[in-house]
Amino acid sequence: MTLENNIKDVISKKLEDGTVERLISEQLEKGVINALDNMFRPYGDVTKVIEEQVKSVMVPYIESYDYSKYIIKMDSVLIDVLDSSALENKNLLKNFKTVIEFDEQKEIKASELYEKWMKYVSENVDTSELEVNTDDGVSYEYVDVHLSIDRDESRSWSSYEYANLIFECEQDEDMNQSIRLYRWKDEKNKGWDIERHEIRDIKSLRYLDEFELLLMNLSQNRTKIIVDTDEESDEVKPEAEPEVTFS
């Protein structure tokens, strides 16, 4: 039997047992699946038709829908979201606002800066170790504060002269401040500059307290410190009030 006859015989048998019909059916099914898949792709013809039909139904419905009854609920949700998201950065936002709204000053006296620091101490001093006075009402004892100037005479060769403006609180060392000052030696009749680095990372604002923020603003605005006093001593009354207990 020739090769041609063998091929014809095999094809004849496969046609009779349904093999060819099954293979054609499988390939036809694959072809239909692929065609449908292409039609339903994001840019397929059927997808475009369905999209147009959905738009024609949904858009007019959305445009005509009355959302007024949800306004109050939406406002409440927005406020909650803003509060929760801003809570962590509340101090950063407050300090940033202070920087933006800071009134530039050409100069400030050391005594004025000392007054601002004493107010800061009054509001923030640690009262956990302070005695409670009951002679005239109930209040914490006053804290002792001092101003002093420590002039640096060690660099005779330098074109600059340096000094430290020191604020100290005897009862709470965390309140202490040593403010580094400098100026040209040829400008002794002028004020001092604050030797402080500017804040390069805005996130650092989160960790600055009120007085540190003031010093940063004075430094960045090149406010001159006029040293009008070399030494001061005062007593500051804490703003916090002791809790009244009854025994």
C-alpha positions, 0 to 999 in steps of 0.5 A: 500500500502506498503512503498516499493510500495509508494517509487516506485510510487513516483520515477515513478511520478518524472521520468514522470514529469522530476524532476529526469532528472532536478536534474541529469542535475543540479548536472552534471552541478555543476560537470562540473563547479567544474572540469573546476574550478580545471583545471583552477586553478594556478596548474590545468592541463588546466592552465599549458597547456595554460601557456606553449602555451603563453610562446611558443609564447611570449618569442621568440617575446620578445627576438627578439624585438628591444628596442633600440628606447626606450632607450633615453625615458627610460633614461629620465624617470629614471633620472626624477624618481631619481631626484624626489625621491632624492629631499626630501633627498638631504641634507641627501645624501649630509651630508652622503657623507660628513661623509663618505669622512671626512678626519680624523684629530688628532687635530685642533686649536681653531683658525682654527675652528674659521676660518671655522665658519667665512666662514660658517657665511659669506655664511649663515648669515641672511642679511634681517636686514643688511644695504647696503653699496654703497660707493664702489659698492653695498654690505651688511655691515660687521658683527661682530664676536667673539671667547671666552673661558668660563672655568668652574671652578665649579667642583673642585672635578671632574677628568675632567675640562670643558670649552665652546668654544664660537663663536658669531655673533652680527647681527645673533644669529642663527649663534652662537655656544657654543662648550662644551669641556672636558679633564682629569685634568691630561692631561692639556698639551693635547687638548680638546675633544668635548662633543657631542652625536653621530648621532644614526638615519641616518635620523637626518643627514637631519637637520644638517647644514654644521658647525654642521656636521663638529663638529659631525665629529670632535667629532666622530673622537675624534679630539683634540681641541687645544685652542691656543687663548682665545679671538678674534674679527673680521668682516666678509663680507657676501657673499650674494649681495643686489639686485640692485633697480633703483628708 
